[in-house]
């Protein structure tokens, strides 16, 4: 990503680094296709990918030592990043099972980070508490493969039933309940009654089946 940020101003360096990284990721795909164990994968990368990374590091060092790149240049950051973070960038060649990127970690952290930035807009402690509760519900829903918007909508729509039987609206219970065919709501002569009884009936049908 450091090189990607400067691809418009320094397309040559971007292409050179991109070519090396592509070959490294291709090696990882080959290791997966071969079904290598974590140890064998590490040794495979040490044999095939480490020389490519060494080549990239030497290129970066040469550009820095030749003083062709100034510290204020956009190219300075990606070049020095490769040099300064060398051990971290090549950890997958030294420790079994280390992934090539941190995409999964970043995907897990992006919501808390965004929430942290938005939390500065709270005007009261009560507002912050409500936001924390909603954030916890969303995170729990995502952890259980539940679509968070639909889940929260269902909780709000059936808030009376939820207050009486909150255990029926836990994300993992909701997930299994949604797999059941929807039950027909019992008519009570009012729209609110239909909606409330519909939620209850669906909860009862799940309880019976389980």
C-alpha positions as CSV (number, residue, x, y, z in Angstrom):
1,X,0.0,0.0,0.0
2,X,2.9,2.3,0.6
3,X,4.0,2.0,-3.0
4,X,0.4,2.1,-4.3
5,X,0.0,5.6,-2.8
6,X,2.8,6.9,-5.0
7,X,2.0,5.1,-8.2
8,X,0.8,8.2,-10.0
9,X,4.0,10.2,-9.3
10,X,6.4,7.3,-9.4
11,X,4.9,4.6,-11.7
12,X,8.3,3.0,-12.4
13,X,9.0,2.2,-8.7
14,X,5.4,1.2,-8.2
15,X,5.6,-1.3,-11.0
16,X,8.9,-2.7,-9.9
17,X,7.7,-3.2,-6.3
18,X,4.3,-4.5,-7.5
19,X,6.0,-7.1,-9.7
20,X,8.0,-8.5,-6.8
21,X,5.0,-8.6,-4.5
22,X,2.9,-10.3,-7.1
23,X,5.4,-13.1,-7.5
24,X,5.5,-13.5,-3.7
25,X,1.7,-13.8,-3.5
26,X,1.8,-16.2,-6.5
27,X,4.2,-18.3,-4.5
28,X,1.8,-18.4,-1.6
29,X,-1.0,-19.5,-3.9
30,X,1.3,-22.3,-5.2
31,X,2.0,-23.4,-1.6
32,X,-1.7,-23.5,-0.8
33,X,-2.4,-25.5,-4.1
34,X,0.3,-28.0,-3.1
35,X,-1.3,-28.4,0.4
36,X,1.9,-27.6,2.2
37,X,2.0,-27.7,6.0
38,X,2.8,-24.3,7.7
39,X,6.4,-25.4,8.1
40,X,6.8,-26.5,4.5
41,X,5.1,-23.3,3.3
42,X,7.6,-21.3,5.3
43,X,10.5,-23.2,3.8
44,X,9.0,-22.8,0.3
45,X,8.8,-19.0,0.8
46,X,12.3,-18.9,2.2
47,X,13.5,-20.6,-1.0
48,X,11.4,-18.8,-3.6
49,X,10.2,-15.6,-2.0
50,X,13.0,-14.5,0.3
51,X,15.4,-13.8,-2.7
52,X,12.7,-11.6,-4.2
53,X,12.3,-9.6,-1.0
54,X,16.1,-9.2,-0.7
55,X,16.1,-7.9,-4.2
56,X,13.5,-5.3,-3.3
57,X,15.4,-4.2,-0.2
58,X,18.6,-3.8,-2.1
59,X,16.8,-1.6,-4.7
60,X,15.4,0.6,-1.9
61,X,18.8,0.9,-0.2
62,X,20.5,1.8,-3.5
63,X,18.1,4.6,-4.1
64,X,18.5,6.0,-0.6
65,X,22.3,5.7,-0.6
66,X,22.6,7.3,-4.0
67,X,20.7,10.4,-2.7
68,X,18.5,10.4,-5.7
69,X,15.5,10.5,-3.3
70,X,15.0,13.3,-0.9
71,X,13.4,12.9,2.6
72,X,10.6,15.2,1.5
73,X,9.8,13.1,-1.6
74,X,6.7,10.9,-1.6
75,X,9.0,8.0,-2.6
76,X,11.0,8.3,0.6
77,X,8.4,6.7,2.8
78,X,7.8,3.4,0.9
79,X,11.6,3.0,0.4
80,X,12.5,3.5,4.1
81,X,9.5,1.4,5.2
82,X,10.9,-1.6,3.4
83,X,14.3,-1.1,5.0
84,X,13.1,-0.2,8.5
85,X,10.4,-2.9,8.6
86,X,12.4,-5.6,7.0
87,X,12.0,-8.2,9.8
88,X,8.2,-7.8,9.9
89,X,7.9,-7.8,6.1
90,X,9.8,-11.1,5.8
91,X,8.4,-12.8,9.0
92,X,6.5,-15.3,6.8
93,X,9.9,-16.7,5.7
94,X,11.0,-17.2,9.3
95,X,7.9,-18.3,11.2
96,X,5.5,-21.0,10.1
97,X,1.9,-19.9,9.5
98,X,2.5,-16.1,9.3
99,X,0.2,-14.6,6.6
100,X,1.4,-12.3,3.9
101,X,-0.9,-9.5,4.8
102,X,-3.1,-8.2,7.7
103,X,-6.3,-7.9,5.7
104,X,-8.3,-10.0,8.1
105,X,-7.1,-8.0,11.1
106,X,-7.8,-4.7,9.4
107,X,-11.3,-5.9,8.5
108,X,-11.9,-6.8,12.1
109,X,-10.6,-3.5,13.4
110,X,-12.2,-1.1,10.9
111,X,-15.6,-1.0,12.7
112,X,-14.1,-0.2,16.2
113,X,-11.8,2.4,14.6
114,X,-14.6,4.1,12.8
115,X,-16.8,3.9,15.9
116,X,-14.0,5.5,18.0
117,X,-13.8,8.4,15.6
118,X,-17.5,8.9,15.7
119,X,-17.6,8.7,19.5
120,X,-16.2,12.2,19.8
121,X,-19.6,13.5,18.6
122,X,-21.6,12.2,21.6
123,X,-23.0,15.0,23.7
124,X,-23.9,13.0,26.8
125,X,-22.9,9.9,28.7
126,X,-26.3,8.3,28.0
127,X,-25.8,8.8,24.3
128,X,-22.4,7.1,24.5
129,X,-23.9,4.2,26.4
130,X,-26.6,3.6,23.8
131,X,-23.9,3.8,21.1
132,X,-21.8,1.2,22.9
133,X,-24.8,-1.1,23.3
134,X,-25.6,-0.9,19.6
135,X,-21.9,-1.4,18.7
136,X,-21.9,-4.5,20.8
137,X,-25.0,-5.9,19.2
138,X,-23.6,-5.3,15.7
139,X,-20.3,-6.9,16.5
140,X,-22.1,-9.9,18.1
141,X,-24.3,-10.3,15.0
142,X,-21.4,-10.2,12.6
143,X,-19.5,-12.7,14.7
144,X,-22.4,-15.1,14.3
145,X,-22.9,-14.5,10.5
146,X,-26.0,-12.5,11.1
147,X,-26.8,-9.5,8.9
148,X,-26.7,-6.7,11.4
149,X,-29.3,-4.3,9.9
150,X,-31.9,-7.1,9.5
151,X,-31.2,-8.3,13.1
152,X,-31.5,-4.8,14.6
153,X,-34.7,-4.2,12.6
154,X,-36.2,-7.4,13.9
155,X,-35.3,-6.5,17.5
156,X,-36.9,-3.1,17.2
157,X,-40.0,-4.5,15.4
158,X,-40.5,-7.1,18.1
159,X,-39.3,-5.0,21.1
160,X,-42.2,-6.0,23.3
161,X,-41.5,-9.7,22.8
162,X,-37.8,-9.0,23.2
163,X,-38.3,-7.4,26.6
164,X,-40.2,-10.5,27.8
165,X,-37.9,-13.1,26.3
166,X,-34.5,-11.6,25.4
167,X,-32.9,-15.0,25.1
168,X,-35.0,-15.6,21.9
169,X,-33.2,-12.7,20.3
170,X,-29.6,-13.6,20.9
171,X,-27.8,-13.4,17.6
172,X,-27.1,-17.2,17.4
173,X,-30.7,-18.0,18.3
174,X,-32.1,-15.4,15.9
175,X,-29.9,-17.0,13.1
176,X,-31.4,-20.4,13.6
177,X,-34.9,-19.0,14.0
178,X,-34.6,-17.3,10.7
179,X,-34.0,-20.6,9.0
180,X,-37.5,-21.7,9.9
181,X,-40.3,-20.9,7.5
182,X,-42.2,-17.8,8.6
183,X,-45.3,-18.5,10.7
184,X,-48.6,-16.9,9.9
185,X,-49.4,-14.1,12.3
186,X,-52.6,-14.4,14.4
187,X,-55.0,-11.7,13.6
188,X,-56.1,-9.5,16.5
189,X,-57.9,-6.8,14.6
190,X,-55.0,-4.3,14.8
191,X,-51.9,-3.8,12.9
192,X,-49.8,-3.5,16.1
193,X,-51.3,-6.7,17.4
194,X,-50.6,-8.6,14.2
195,X,-47.0,-7.5,14.3
196,X,-46.4,-8.3,17.9
197,X,-48.1,-11.7,17.8
198,X,-46.3,-12.5,14.6
199,X,-43.0,-12.1,16.3
200,X,-44.1,-14.1,19.3
201,X,-45.4,-16.9,17.1
202,X,-42.2,-17.2,15.2
203,X,-40.3,-17.3,18.5
204,X,-42.7,-20.1,19.8
205,X,-42.3,-22.1,16.6
206,X,-38.5,-22.0,17.1
207,X,-38.9,-23.0,20.8
208,X,-41.0,-26.0,19.8
209,X,-38.7,-27.2,17.1
210,X,-35.7,-26.9,19.5
